[in-house]
Amino acid sequence: MDPGRRSSVMPHPERLANYIGGAWRASAAAEWLEVRNPASAQVLAAVPLSPPEEVDQAAGAAARAFPDWRRTPAGERVQPLFRLKALLEEHGEELARTITAECGKTLAESRGELRRAVENLETACGVPSLMQGYNSEEIAPGVDEFLIRQPLGPVAVIAPFNFPGMIAFWFLPYAVACGNTVIVKPSERTPLTMQQAFCLMERAGFPPGVVNLLHGARATVEALVDHPAVRAVSFVGSTAAARQVYARAAGRGKRAQCHGGAKNLAVVLPDADLESAVPVLADSAFGCAGQRCLAVSLAVAVGAAAAPLREALASAAAARVTGCGLDPGVEMGPVISAESKARIEGLVTRALQEGARAVVDGRNPRIPGYEQGYFVRPTVVEAVDPDSELARTEVFGPVLGLLRAETLEQALALINRGPYGNMACLFTTSGLAARRFRCEAEAGNIGINVGVAAPMAFFPFSGWKESFFGDLHGQGRDAVEFFTQQKVVVERWPKLWSRKF
């Protein structure tokens, strides 16, 4: 394809292209990876591992576009975002089907993911107000002082596989609305959704170089982080990768917000309304096949809640319909890969060998018509040792471990002793217990009778301890602060008051 030609149609869908400087460009990569439908193992496309020279092309395009874009008034910068919102809504169903095809989640889950992406677009469109500074007049005779916020420059967004349509939008809309230019590196396992989204961005009318798409894997990420033109990095992935990206970026004097892994606990008190709590817990543990950083993976039953909670969760897990997310009636899809399936089932096997008991065993299921897919049915394991690998490792699959505690204090201790701090939830009818929990639980997102405490777009997606590296999180005001730098101006005009006009 002619590098200078612009088209709203993705070229060569079987071999994905980069979008650099306002044009689709075929990659010269020596290595390509297969993108597979996890429900069927069918090959959907080939994604390039973009070499360093293509990273340089993307960074260069973003750097060249930055001076004009940063001087574009904020009210004008958000106009392509308004148009993109309309396009995402218009093409939402085809995007949702692409998410399901490459990621495996159900169509309903994919639609919900896109709704969250649109909410971030809507919030970012408020940047003309959100990035305003403040001032003080006459801080000394004839002297005024004020603070303004200015964009950073080119920034990189590195997104994970599990929300291919949403997570890039935790960052991109805010970055461009604040006057930055952006390079998005989607997961090499789920790149098709962002490829389609960039076709819509092209139609939305961003100037060339303001938004760029670059495919690749770890080497591409490292080259982006290292590139001198890239001023800031937004990352979501495992804790090990988040720590490495944060250290690499910080070592080069760059801003970084790196969201990592999680091990989320939900505490159920004896006074909890199990009729409403259990469906919420099941959706949290098994929704998106457990492949989200806000999935509850350990349920702590306090006192007399243990037996009824165990039975109710076992029934909910056994009844959940597993299959291809595009099929009607399916409530849970596959995990992302054969390797992921093997790792999840291995964690369960080792826990059972160490003395845990399978209440519902979802290992090695047979899904008619999808025998080659990467399926693990909902699994519930009890008598889990709090120090075991299953209890302390992010499973990232549809596995719920059951723990017991005698008091709320013991349950809080189980939460706070862990290395992660993404989310913690409490199910109760006691306001006093809820208040204590939200004050003392060491996690950045707290749910009270809520199983997935996902913040709305106008709140930050918080995270503590090893679930986050940085100071400012994705979404909302944190995103505006992250993608701008403050400048303080002290101004004095000595002849101001004596001059006659």
C-alpha positions, 0 to 999 in steps of 0.5 A: 500500500502506498505509504502516503495514501489514507484510507478508512479501510484496514489494508490486508486484514490478514497481515495487520498494518501500523498506522503512522503519521496519518497513513496505514503502513505495511510492516517490514517485520521479520517476525509475525505472530498468529492471532487466534480465536481462543474459542476455536483456535482459528487463526484470525490474522498475523500481527507484526513484531515491529522493528526499531526503525518502525518505532522510530518512525512512529515516535518521529511522526508523533514528535512532528505533529506535537508543536501544532497540536499543542497550540490547537485550542482545547475546544478544537482538540476535543472535536475529533473525540466527539466524532470518535464517540459517535463512530464508536457507538455507530460501529459498536456491534462490529467492534464488540464481535471483534473483541469476542472473536479475539479475546473470548469474552461474551458478546454482552461483556464486549458491549459493556467494555465498549461502553466504558471506552465511550465513557472515557471519551465523554469525560475527556471532552471536558478537558477545556475545563479540567485542565484549567489552572488557577491564579492569585492576583496581587501576591505582592504590590503589582505582582500576580501569580498563576499556574497553567497546565501544558502538554508533555509531548509524544506519549506511549500507551501499552495495553493488555489483552484482556480489554482490547477495546477499553484500556487504551481509552483510559489514556488516549482521549485524555492525552490528545485532549490535553495536547499530547500526541500518542502512540498505542501499542496494543497487545499482540494477542488481541490487536484486531480491536484497536486496528478497527478503532484506528480506522474510526480514528482516521475518519474522526479527523485527527491531524496526521501524527496525533494518534499512531498505532504500532504493533509488536511485543516486548522488544517494541515496548522497550524501544518505545520506552527508550525512545528519546521523543517519548515523554511519558508511558502508560502501561497495563499488564502483569506486576512483573512487567509493570515494575520493569516498565516503570523502572525503565521509564523512570531511569530515563527521566520519564513519567510512567503510570504502570498498572500491574496485577492483583489478588482480589479478596471479597469478605462475606459477613454472616449478616450479608444478603446471600441472595443478592451477594452470590450472583455478584460474586459469581459474576466477579469471579467468572465474568470475562473468564476471570481475566480481569484485574478486578476479578475476585479470586478469593472469597473469605467467609466469616463465621457462620457465613461459610457453609451457606456461601460454599453451597450457593457459590458451588451452585452458581459455578456449576450452572454457568454456561460456558462456550463461544462468546458469540453463541446465544445463552453463553455466560462465560467464554474461554481463556486467552491461550493454550498456555494460559489454560495449562497454567490455570489448571496447573495451579488448581492441580497443585492446590489439590495436591497440597490438601485443598478440595475441589467443590466444582472442578472445571479443568479439561472440559469438553465444549461441543463444537469447540474441542480445540478451544482454550476452555476452563469451566468455573472452578471453586476450591475450598480449604485453601491454605492462605500461604499456598501458591493458589492463594497468593498468585494472580490466577487470571482465570475462572477459579475462586478459592474459599477461605475462612475467618472468624472475625472481620479483623482476621479477614482484613488481615488476610487482605492486608498481608498480601502484596497486591492492592487493586481491589477488596470487597465486603458483603454486609448489611452493617454500616459500621462494618462497611465503614471500618472495611473501607477505612482499613482495607489496603486496596485502591478500589473498594466495593461494598456489596459490589463485586467489581468495584470498577471506577467510572471514567471521571474517577481514577482507576486506583491501585495500591502496593504491587498493583500500581507503580507511579503516582497518578492513575488512569482515567479522570482528573488523574489522567489530566494531571498525568498528561500535563505539566504545571508551569507557575508564572510570577508576573510584575509590570512596574509601570502598570499603575502609573501609566495613563491610557 
